[in-house]
Every structure is written in structure tokens, then in C-alpha cells.
Amino acid sequence: MSHRATRHGSSPPESHHARRVLRLPETKPASQYIDGQINQKPMPQGKHSVLQGEIVANFSRVLRPNRIAYAFPELRCTFGGRSIVPDVVVLLWANIPLDPNGEIANEVTSGSRLGN
């Protein structure tokens, strides 16, 4: 997965800095691009991992069967001049980005439908 980022006030990533960010390799834990800065997320620890897993499992158990929403752990989201990797992202079913093959896309970008 690659970084996808845009700078505030610019169109899709066309600036020299944004192109540099897009070429960076993915890191473990993930790096995020916020307000012109690239910062690596802290390494998750046991309690955090358990809580994250429980949140995803519970959201999925309740919301996924009826195609209401889907919970994603660590999904890269790029919009509004930021490229972040939240611990958990919950997207309404209709807003889940699909790739050209109709499968769930690897990233959420400004082209994805966010919100209602």
C-alpha cells in the first residue's frame, strides 16, 4: 500500500512534496501525513490490540450481516490534505470504496463517498 496525500488548498497530489510522499514505502507501524508532516504511529501494544480487535469484531457482528456498515482495522484514509491510518474505520455499506473489479479497495481516498 502506498501513501496517498494531498496538501491543503491543492488539487490531487501534484505538488513536488506530495509526489515525494506518494513514493515513500509503507512502514510498520504505519506512517501518517498530517498538516505537511509525516509521523509514524506508535507501536500498538497488547491491550490496544485486544480492544481494537473487539471493536472490529463487535461492529462487524452487528452491522455486516445486514450490509449496514463494515469495520476496518488500520485502513489508510486519504482526504482533506491528510493520509491517516485510524485504529478502526467504520464505513456505511454504500460508502465502502470498491476497486475496478468490484472488490473492496485498499485505500479510502477523497474520491470515496464519506458520510451520507
C-alpha positions as CSV (number, residue, x, y, z in Angstrom):
1,M,0.0,0.0,0.0
2,S,1.4,3.4,-0.8
3,H,0.9,6.8,0.9
4,R,-1.8,8.9,-0.8
5,A,-1.8,12.6,0.3
6,T,-2.7,16.0,-0.9
7,R,-1.7,19.3,0.6
8,H,-4.3,21.8,1.8
9,G,-5.6,24.0,-0.9
10,S,-4.2,22.0,-3.8
11,S,-5.8,19.7,-6.3
12,P,-5.0,16.0,-6.2
13,P,-1.3,15.3,-5.3
14,E,0.5,17.2,-8.0
15,S,3.0,19.2,-5.8
16,H,6.6,18.1,-5.6
17,H,6.2,17.4,-1.9
18,A,3.1,15.3,-2.4
19,R,4.7,13.3,-5.2
20,R,7.6,12.5,-2.8
21,V,5.2,11.4,-0.1
22,L,3.4,9.1,-2.6
23,R,6.7,7.3,-3.4
24,L,7.6,6.5,0.2
25,P,7.4,2.8,1.2
26,E,4.8,1.8,3.8
27,T,6.1,1.4,7.3
28,K,5.2,-0.8,10.3
29,P,3.6,0.7,12.2
30,A,2.0,2.9,9.6
31,S,3.1,6.4,8.9
32,Q,0.6,9.2,8.6
33,Y,0.7,12.5,6.6
34,I,-1.0,15.3,8.6
35,D,-0.5,19.1,8.1
36,G,2.6,18.7,6.0
37,Q,4.3,16.3,8.4
38,I,5.0,12.6,8.2
39,N,4.8,10.8,11.5
40,Q,4.9,7.2,12.3
41,K,2.1,5.8,14.6
42,P,3.2,4.4,17.9
43,M,3.7,0.6,18.0
44,P,0.5,-1.0,19.3
45,Q,0.7,-3.0,22.5
46,G,-1.3,-5.9,23.8
47,K,-4.2,-4.1,25.5
48,H,-4.6,-1.8,22.5
49,S,-4.6,-4.8,20.1
50,V,-7.2,-6.6,22.1
51,L,-9.5,-3.6,22.3
52,Q,-9.1,-2.9,18.6
53,G,-10.0,-6.5,17.7
54,E,-13.0,-6.5,20.0
55,I,-14.3,-3.2,18.5
56,V,-13.9,-4.5,14.9
57,A,-15.5,-7.9,15.8
58,N,-18.5,-6.3,17.6
59,F,-19.2,-3.8,14.9
60,S,-18.9,-6.5,12.2
61,R,-21.1,-8.9,14.1
62,V,-23.9,-6.4,14.4
63,L,-23.6,-4.3,11.2
64,R,-22.1,-6.5,8.5
65,P,-24.8,-9.2,8.1
66,N,-27.5,-6.7,7.1
67,R,-25.0,-4.7,5.0
68,I,-25.4,-1.6,7.2
69,A,-21.7,-0.9,7.7
70,Y,-18.2,-2.5,7.8
71,A,-15.5,-2.1,10.3
72,F,-11.9,-2.0,9.1
73,P,-8.8,-2.1,11.3
74,E,-5.9,0.1,10.2
75,L,-7.3,1.2,6.8
76,R,-5.5,4.1,5.1
77,C,-7.8,7.0,4.6
78,T,-6.7,10.0,2.4
79,F,-8.7,13.2,2.1
80,G,-8.5,16.8,3.1
81,G,-4.8,17.1,2.8
82,R,-4.2,14.1,5.1
83,S,-3.3,10.5,4.8
84,I,-4.1,8.7,8.1
85,V,-4.4,5.2,9.3
86,P,-7.0,5.2,12.2
87,D,-7.1,2.2,14.5
88,V,-10.7,1.4,13.4
89,V,-12.7,2.9,10.5
90,V,-16.4,2.2,10.2
91,L,-17.9,2.9,6.8
92,L,-21.6,2.7,5.9
93,W,-22.0,-0.1,3.4
94,A,-22.9,2.3,0.5
95,N,-19.7,4.3,1.2
96,I,-17.2,1.3,1.0
97,P,-14.8,2.1,-1.8
98,L,-14.6,-0.5,-4.5
99,D,-11.8,-1.1,-7.0
100,P,-12.5,-1.6,-10.7
101,N,-13.1,-5.3,-10.1
102,G,-15.9,-4.6,-7.6
103,E,-13.8,-5.7,-4.6
104,I,-13.1,-3.6,-1.5
105,A,-10.4,-1.1,-2.4
106,N,-7.1,-0.9,-0.5
107,E,-7.5,2.7,0.4
108,V,-10.2,5.3,1.2
109,T,-9.5,8.5,-0.8
110,S,-11.1,11.8,-1.4
111,G,-12.9,10.1,-4.3
112,S,-14.6,7.7,-1.9
113,R,-18.0,8.6,-0.5
114,L,-17.5,9.6,3.1
115,G,-20.6,10.2,5.2
116,N,-24.2,10.3,4.0
